[in-house]
Amino acid sequence: MRFSNSAAFEVVDLGRADYVEVDRRMMALVDAIRAGKQPDTLLLAEFEPVLTVGRAADASLYDDVGLPVHAISRGGKTTFHGPGQLVAYPLIQLQEGTRDLHAYLHALEEALVRTVGDFGLPGVRDPRNTGCWVHGRKLASIGVAVRRWVTYHGVALNVSTDLSWFRRFDPCGLEPELMTSMQSELGGEAPPFADVTASLAQRIEEILREED
């Protein structure tokens, strides 16, 4: 299923960024895409430490974690964003015939599996939990939302993330020990962040513009 039919697919790498500023920019782009003033866009960022709480969790439960906490509109529960984690937000205008959010989530999982495979990791899906898993541990999380059939939010891939952050809460409703990173799974040496960024951007565009 070809999810992105935009003539252009713009990739914007924001580097290390503040979560609130990126969230504002994301929503402005969603409105511009919906109005036909902006092509489908992929936002990439590495955030300062923050906790985001989706619609399936209660933000008030995390007042004591020692991190900024933001209740947001994506699906899913609670996750951490911070240094060493690559976040990708595909902002895609879904046309008639592609408005299947389960298929869209499956496509994002496939993009993650292909990305980590580029670095020698055997990524897989877990039928009970969205994301990308390696050796029974969660390497990447997915949480999306849709406004007037424009997708926003997206995926978070732990490249060299300090996993101790996850021990402060219940990541995605899971035990903290289930969280992992590319660095951990590769024996302690993380691949260059820029290389992972380039791979994920390529793989997301590839899967979202791929014909059946």
N, C-alpha and C positions, 0 to 999 in steps of 0.2 A: 504494500500500500504506500503510495507516494504522498506523504503528509504535507510537504512543502511544494507548492506550485508557483511560488514567487519567482519572477525572472532572475532576480538577484538574491543572494543569501549573504547577508552582511555579518561578519565576525568582528566583535569588539572586545578586545582584551583590556580590562581595566586594571590589571595587576593587583597589588595590595590595596584594599579599599575599605571604606566604612560601610557597614551593612545598610544603615538607614539611607545614606546617599544613593547607594546602588538600587535599593528598593524604590526610591522615588524615580530614579532614571528608568527603571524597568517599567513602572506603571505608565510613565509618559510615553514610552515606546509602544506599549500595548495599545494605548489610545491612538497613536499615530498609525500603527499597522491597521487597526480596525478602520480608520478613516481613509486608508489607501495612500497615506503620505510617507510610508516607510516600508521597505521590503522586510521579509522575514529576517529576523536578527538573532544571533547567538551572542549572549553576554557571558564573558568569562571573568572570574574574579577570585581573589584569595582574601578572605575577610580577616579583620581584627576579631579577637575572641567574642563570641556572642552565642546565645541560645535562642533558637526559634521554635515556637510551639504551634503546631498545626491544629486543624479543627477537631481532631480526635483527642485532644488533651486540654488540660486546664492550666493556663499560664501561672495562676496564683500559687500552684504547688511548687514553684521553682524560685521563690523569692530569696532563698538562702544559699543558692549555688555559687554566689560570688561572681556572677557574670551578668551583663545586660541581657534582659529577657524580652522577646518580642512575640506577641501573639499575631499570627499571620493567617492568610486565607487559603494556603495550600492544604491538601489532604495530608493525612498521617499525623504522627504524634510529635515528639520533641527530638531535636537533634542539635548538635554542636557544629559551629563553623569557626574556623580559625586558621592560623598559619600552618602551612604544609598541606592544606586541603584545597583542592581545586573544585570550584563551584561553576556550573554551566547552566545558564537559563536560556533554553530555546523559546523564542517568542514567535509563534507560528500561527498564521491565519488558516484554520482548518476549513476546508471547503466541503460542500456536499459530497458525501461518499467517503469522507475521511474522519467523520466526527465520532470516532470510536475510541474512547479514552483508555479502555483496556488494551487495545492494539497499540495505542500511542505509548503507554507505559512499557509494553513489551518491547517496542522499538528502542526506547531509551535504555532498557536493560541490555538489549543486543549491542547497542553502541558501547556500553561500558564493558561488556564481555570482550568485544573486539579490541578495545583500547588496552585493557590489561593484558590481553593475549599478545599485543605488540611488544610487551616487555617480559614475556615468558611466563605469565601467570595464568593458570587454568580457571578463569572466571566462569561461574555458573549462576543459574537462577535458583531461587528457593520458592517452590509453589505456595508456601505459606506466608512469605514476607517478600515485598518488592525489594529491588536493589541488585547488587552484584556481590556474590559470595565466592570465597576462595578457601578451600580446605575446611569448610564448615564455619567460617567466620565472615562477618559482614565487612566488605571493603568499601562499598559505596551505597549511599541512600538516595532514594527518589521521592519527591513530593511535588505534585503539580496542581495547578488551578487553571481555570478557563474563564475568560471574560468575553462574552459575545463571540465565542468560538475562536478567540485568540489565546493560545497557551502561554502560561508564565510559571515562574519558579522552575524547578528542574532537578538536577543531580548534584551530589557532593561526593567527590572521590578522595579518599584519604591517601595522599602520596607519602608524606613524611610527618603526618599529624602526630602531636604528642597525645598518645592514647590515654594518658592519665586524666585528661579533661572529661572523658566519658564516664569516669568513675564517680563523678559528682551528681549523676542523675541516671535515669533509666532510658538510654538512647533508643528511640523508636519503640519503647515499651519492652526492650530486651535487656538481658544481663550485660553489664558493661564489658565483661570478659569476651563477649562475642565480637566486639569491634576490633578491626585490624587495619593495617595500612600496607601500602606497597612496600615500604621500607622494611617492615617486620617480615612480610612474606618472602622478601628477597634476601633475607639473611642479614639485615641491618644496614644495607646500602640502598638508599633511595635513588631512583632514576632522576635525571635532571628535570626540574619542575617544568621548564620551558618545553622539553621534549614531550612530556605527558600532556601539556596544554595543546601542543600542535596535534598530537595523536587524537585526543578527545574531540577537538574541533573538527578534524577531518572525518572521524567516525560518525559523529552526530549528523553532520551535513550529508554524509554518504547514506546513512540509514533513513533519514527523513526525506531524501530525494530519490530513494531507490524504488524502482517499479517492482511490482509483484513478479 
